[in-house]
Amino acid sequence: MARGLNRIQIIGHLGADPETRYLPSGQAVTNFRVAVNRQRRDQQGDAVEETEWFRCVAFDKLGEIAGEYLHKGRQVYVEGRLQTRQYTDREGIARTAVEVIAGDLVLLGRGEAAGQPAAA
């Protein structure tokens, strides 16, 4: 019997600075959002750009690295798995969140978009 596969790869830009917190166990958890743009043609043949937003979570050492080096506007490659979780918000409404649980991160570009000087 074949094993299942849950894998996602995205390349995009951070929409905001990441938020890092620590669990009581000392484990780092960093949350960040990545915008992935794509172009398509509409019915009239005009180019239309669409943006898809992904919620990403990095744990442990990867979470610490993400919190330190990722900044708003920075281009990043994220590889991981999709996870769906249910929760109840403050108003008592049941919600569903779909997140990318990061297993690997690669910083792309030079960081100028984040207001950082280019590396030599």
N, C-alpha and C positions, 0 to 999 in steps of 0.2 A: 504494500500500500504506500502511495506517495505521501510525503510530508507536505504540509501547507506552507505557504509563503506569504509573508506580510512585510513588504519592503517598499520604501518610498525614497526617492531622490529628488531634491529640489535645489534650484539655484535662483536666488533672488536677493532683494535688499531688505535690511531691517527697517521696520516702520517706526520703531522707537528704541530707546536704550533698553537693554535687558534688565530684568528684575531678579536679583538673587536673594534667596532666603535660606536659612539653615533649619533643618528639622531638629527636634530634641536629641536625636542620635548623633548630630553633628554633620549629617549628610547635606551637601549643597544641592539646592534645586534652583535652576535658573529658567525663567520663562521669557520667551521673546517671540515676536511676530515677524514673519517673512512674507514680503509681497513678491509674487511671481507674475511677470507681465508676458502676454502673448498677443500676437496680431492675427487677425482673421479678416476675411472679406465678408461684407454684408451682402444682401440681395442685390444691391445696386452696383456691387463690385468695389465699393470704397473700403479702404483699410480702416479697421476698427481695433483699437487696443483695449484689451480686457486685463483686469488685475484680479488675481486669486490670492486671498490671504490665508496663511497657514499659522496656526498656533504651534509653537515648538517648546519642548521641555528637555533640558539636559540635567543629568544627575551626577553627583560625586565630583571627581576631578574634572570631567568634561564640563560640568556645570560651573565650576570655578573658572575654568579657562574662558568659557563663553561670557561670563560676567565681567571678566577683566578685559578681554580683547574686542568684543563685539560692541558696536555703537550704531546709533541711528544712521541710516544711509549706507552702511557698510555692506558690500556684496559678500554673500556666504553660500557655500555648498553645504547642505544638510542631508545626511543619509540616516535613515532609521526605520521605524515601524509606526503604523497608525494605531492609535488606541482611542476607543470610544468610552466615555464614562458619563454616568447619569448623576445629577445633583439637584438640589433644591435651592433656589436663590433666596435672597432676603425677604422677598414678597411672598414666598411659599409656592412659587411656580416651578414645576419640574422642567429641567433643562437637560440638553445633551451637548457634550463638548467632544469634538474630534481633535486630537492632538498628534503631532509628530513627536515620538519619543526618540530623541537623537542618540545615535550610536557613534556618529562620526561627524566632525565639523572641519571644513577647510575654509580659511579666510581667503577671499579672492580680491582682486583689485589692489589698489594701493592705499585706500582709506581716505582719499581726498574728499569724498562725499561726506565723510564724517567730520570734516574739519581738521583732519590730521595731516601733517606733512607727508609727502611721498617718501618712501624708504629708498635709500640710495642703492 
